């Protein structure tokens, strides 16, 4: 219990510096599941150690507290596990997203500067050993475009809400398309999610098929109701179609393997008394479901939709 209280205090100190709006007593109560009296005591303990703790009034004159930037410089340290995790993230990112790996390497270099030479000399030999001992099994698939200038343009256009034109390799031709860029979706393939002005709908654009990009001086109004997460949840994969109820039954031989899969963000997975596994969710994307179900062979049965196998023959 004592260790937990110490850990919570250290965590609170970090949060008070990283949260620009500060934390209220109610925030502390909610985060650490403590009473108001305990929350006040925690704040006072931080104040005793960090007299630079600032008090500000937020909405409805609710008091918030925060620590100015740099207050924790002499207290912050980085563990071996944290350094190795960051190095592994860079290694994995180089295979999937070269631009992101550059940013991560920049972060790692800055972390090493903050660590100081003595701490770095103590950790680095062990970090190198673990780096050699850890690897990733990656599924075969297309690599993300390596044109970092394209990615930089797209990111800037998304942030600035600028209309862009892309020269895109479609099924029939290579033509210029005017789109409103909203975000990216990463997977076995990587996509730009953008509003297609000609088709008047949100579309996926394979990043590998974008041949050129022109960022215009015109702006678009981002739809405040659009959510990338909700947009993706409508589909199993990337193909958008009317969602339907899905229920799959995995037999006993593969039930435990299937239980480790996330087929859909809002799925319900239940082990049955006979050792089988039932997975339920709602989404469109019948063709991609077909492709995935084939990988399970005869070990999975489609319960819903009831006419699935009739639909499959038509596809």
C-alpha positions in Angstrom: 0.0 0.0 0.0 2.9 2.4 0.9 4.5 1.7 -2.4 1.3 2.3 -4.3 0.9 5.7 -2.5 4.4 6.7 -3.5 3.8 5.6 -7.0 0.6 7.6 -7.2 2.4 10.7 -5.9 5.2 10.4 -8.5 2.6 9.9 -11.2 0.7 13.0 -9.9 3.8 15.1 -10.1 4.4 14.1 -13.7 0.8 14.8 -14.7 0.9 18.2 -13.0 3.7 19.2 -15.3 2.5 17.6 -18.5 -1.1 18.8 -18.3 -1.2 22.4 -19.5 -4.7 23.1 -18.0 -3.6 21.7 -14.6 -5.5 19.3 -12.4 -8.4 20.0 -10.0 -9.1 18.2 -6.8 -11.9 16.5 -8.6 -9.5 15.4 -11.3 -7.1 13.9 -8.7 -10.1 12.1 -7.0 -11.1 10.6 -10.4 -7.7 9.5 -11.6 -6.5 7.9 -8.3 -9.9 6.8 -7.0 -9.4 8.5 -3.7 -11.6 10.7 -1.4 -11.6 14.5 -1.5 -9.6 14.6 1.7 -6.9 12.3 0.3 -6.8 14.2 -2.9 -6.2 17.5 -1.0 -3.4 15.8 1.0 -1.7 14.6 -2.2 -1.8 18.1 -3.6 -0.4 19.5 -0.4 2.5 16.9 -0.4 3.4 17.9 -3.9 3.3 21.6 -2.9 5.6 20.9 0.0 8.2 19.4 -2.3 7.6 21.7 -5.3 6.9 25.2 -4.0 6.7 26.4 -7.6 3.3 24.6 -7.9 1.0 27.2 -9.5 -2.8 27.7 -8.8 -5.1 28.9 -11.5 -8.9 29.3 -11.8 -10.6 27.3 -14.5 -14.2 27.2 -15.7 -16.8 28.1 -13.0 -13.8 29.4 -10.8 -12.7 25.8 -10.2 -9.2 25.8 -8.9 -6.5 23.9 -10.9 -2.8 23.3 -10.1 0.1 22.8 -12.4 3.9 22.6 -12.4 5.8 25.0 -14.7 7.8 23.4 -17.5 11.2 22.2 -16.3 10.2 21.6 -12.7 11.0 17.9 -13.0 14.2 18.0 -14.9 16.3 16.8 -12.0 13.8 14.1 -11.0 13.0 12.5 -14.4 14.9 9.4 -15.3 14.5 6.7 -18.0 14.6 3.0 -17.3 16.2 0.3 -19.4 12.8 -1.1 -20.4 11.7 2.4 -21.6 14.8 2.9 -23.7 14.6 -0.6 -25.3 10.8 -0.1 -26.0 11.5 3.1 -27.8 14.4 1.5 -29.8 12.1 -1.4 -30.7 9.4 1.0 -31.8 11.9 2.7 -34.1 13.0 -0.7 -35.5 9.4 -1.7 -36.2 8.5 1.7 -37.6 11.3 1.6 -40.1 9.6 -1.3 -41.8 6.1 0.3 -41.7 6.5 4.1 -41.6 10.0 5.5 -42.4 8.9 9.1 -41.6 7.6 8.2 -38.2 10.8 6.3 -37.4 12.8 9.5 -38.1 10.7 11.4 -35.6 11.1 8.6 -33.0 14.8 8.6 -33.5 14.8 12.3 -32.9 12.9 11.7 -29.6 15.3 9.0 -28.6 18.3 11.3 -29.1 16.7 14.0 -27.0 16.0 11.5 -24.3 19.6 10.4 -24.3 20.7 14.0 -23.9 18.4 14.4 -20.8 19.7 11.2 -19.3 23.3 12.4 -19.0 26.4 10.6 -20.0 26.8 8.5 -16.8 23.3 7.1 -16.8 23.5 6.5 -20.6 26.8 4.6 -20.2 25.2 2.4 -17.5 22.1 1.5 -19.6 23.3 1.3 -23.2 25.3 -2.0 -23.0 22.2 -3.8 -21.7 20.0 -2.0 -24.2 22.2 -3.3 -27.0 22.0 -6.9 -25.7 18.2 -6.7 -25.6 18.0 -5.2 -29.0 19.8 -8.2 -30.4 17.5 -10.5 -28.5 14.2 -9.1 -29.7 12.7 -9.2 -33.1 9.4 -9.0 -35.0 7.6 -11.4 -37.2 6.0 -9.3 -39.9 3.3 -10.4 -42.3 4.2 -10.1 -46.0 2.5 -7.1 -47.6 3.1 -3.8 -49.5 5.5 -1.3 -47.9 4.4 2.2 -47.2 5.5 4.8 -49.6 9.0 6.0 -48.8 8.4 9.5 -50.3 8.8 11.5 -47.0 8.0 14.7 -48.8 4.6 13.3 -49.8 3.8 12.3 -46.2 5.0 15.7 -44.9 2.7 17.5 -47.4 -0.2 15.3 -46.4 0.2 15.8 -42.7 0.5 19.6 -43.1 -2.6 19.7 -45.3 -4.6 17.7 -42.8 -3.6 20.0 -39.9 -4.2 23.2 -42.0 -7.4 21.9 -43.6 -6.1 22.6 -47.1 -7.6 21.3 -50.2 -5.2 19.1 -52.2 -4.9 17.5 -55.6 -3.5 14.0 -56.0 -2.4 12.2 -59.1 -3.8 8.7 -58.3 -3.3 5.4 -60.1 -6.9 4.0 -60.2 -8.2 0.8 -61.8 -8.8 2.6 -65.1 -6.5 5.6 -65.3 -4.1 7.9 -63.7 -5.9 11.2 -63.1 -5.8 14.2 -60.8 -8.4 14.2 -58.0 -9.4 17.1 -55.7 -9.8 15.9 -52.2 -10.2 17.2 -48.6 -7.6 15.2 -46.5 -8.9 14.0 -43.1 -6.4 11.4 -41.9 -4.5 8.1 -42.3 -5.4 4.5 -41.8 -2.5 2.1 -41.3 -2.7 -1.6 -41.8 -1.4 -4.2 -44.3 -1.9 -1.4 -46.7 -1.8 2.3 -45.7 -4.5 4.8 -46.8 -5.3 8.5 -46.9 -8.8 9.1 -45.8 -10.2 12.0 -47.7 -13.4 13.6 -49.0 -13.6 13.1 -52.8 -15.2 16.3 -54.2 -16.3 14.6 -57.4 -17.9 11.5 -55.9 -19.1 13.6 -52.9 -18.2 10.9 -50.3 -15.4 9.9 -48.0 -12.9 7.6 -49.7 -9.8 5.5 -49.2 -6.7 6.3 -51.3 -3.9 3.7 -51.2 -0.7 5.7 -50.3 1.4 3.6 -52.7 -0.8 4.7 -55.6 -0.4 8.4 -55.1 2.0 9.6 -57.8 2.1 13.3 -57.0 0.6 15.8 -54.6 -0.3 19.5 -55.0 -1.3 21.5 -51.9 -3.6 24.4 -53.0 -4.1 27.7 -51.3 -7.8 26.9 -50.7 -9.2 25.7 -47.4 -12.1 23.4 -46.5 -14.3 23.2 -43.5 -13.7 20.0 -41.6 -16.9 18.2 -40.7 -17.0 18.3 -36.9 -19.1 15.2 -36.8 -16.6 13.1 -38.6 -14.8 10.5 -36.5 -12.1 8.4 -38.1 -12.6 5.6 -35.5 -16.3 5.4 -36.2 -15.8 5.5 -39.9 -13.4 2.5 -39.7 -15.7 0.6 -37.4 -18.4 0.4 -40.1 -16.2 -1.9 -42.1 -14.3 -5.2 -41.6 -11.1 -4.0 -43.2 -11.4 -1.0 -45.5 -14.3 -1.6 -47.9 -17.3 0.5 -46.9 -20.8 -1.0 -47.2 -24.0 -1.2 -45.2 -23.1 -2.8 -41.8 -24.8 -6.1 -40.8 -24.8 -8.4 -37.8 -22.0 -10.9 -37.8 -21.7 -14.1 -35.7 -18.9 -16.6 -36.1 -18.5 -19.9 -34.3 -14.9 -21.2 -34.0 -14.5 -24.9 -33.1 -12.7 -26.2 -30.1 -9.4 -26.8 -32.0 -8.9 -23.1 -32.7 -11.0 -21.4 -30.1 -8.1 -20.3 -27.9 -6.2 -19.0 -31.0 -9.2 -17.1 -32.2 -9.8 -15.6 -28.8 -6.5 -13.7 -29.2 -7.7 -12.0 -32.4 -9.4 -8.6 -32.5 -11.7 -9.0 -35.4 -13.5 -5.8 -34.7 -13.1 -3.0 -32.1 -16.6 -3.6 -30.7 -16.7 -7.4 -30.9 -18.1 -9.7 -28.2 -16.2 -13.0 -27.8 -17.7 -15.7 -25.6 -16.3 -19.2 -24.8 -19.1 -21.8 -24.9 -19.5 -24.8 -22.6 -18.4 -27.2 -25.3 -15.1 -25.3 -25.7 -16.0 -23.5 -28.9 -15.8 -19.7 -29.3 -18.6 -17.3 -30.5 -17.6 -13.9 -31.9 -20.2 -11.3 -32.6 -19.9 -7.8 -34.1 -21.6 -5.5 -36.6 -19.8 -4.3 -39.7 -19.8 -4.2 -43.5 -17.0 -5.6 -45.8 -18.3 -9.1 -46.8 -15.5 -9.6 -49.3 -12.7 -9.0 -46.8 -14.5 -11.2 -44.3 -14.5 -14.0 -46.9 -10.8 -13.6 -47.4 -10.1 -13.8 -43.7 -12.5 -16.7 -43.0 -10.6 -18.8 -45.6 -7.5 -18.6 -43.4 -9.5 -20.5 -40.7 -10.6 -23.3 -43.1 -13.2 -25.6 -41.7 -12.6 -24.5 -38.2 -15.1 -21.6 -38.4 -18.8 -21.5 -39.2 -20.8 -18.4 -40.1 -24.0 -18.3 -38.0 -25.0 -14.8 -39.1 -25.9 -13.6 -41.6 -28.0 -16.7 -42.1 -27.7 -16.4 -45.9 -23.9 -16.0 -45.8 -23.0 -19.0 -47.9 -25.6 -18.0 -50.5 -24.1 -14.5 -50.6 -20.6 -16.0 -50.8 -21.5 -17.9 -54.1 -22.8 -14.7 -55.6 -19.5 -12.9 -54.8 
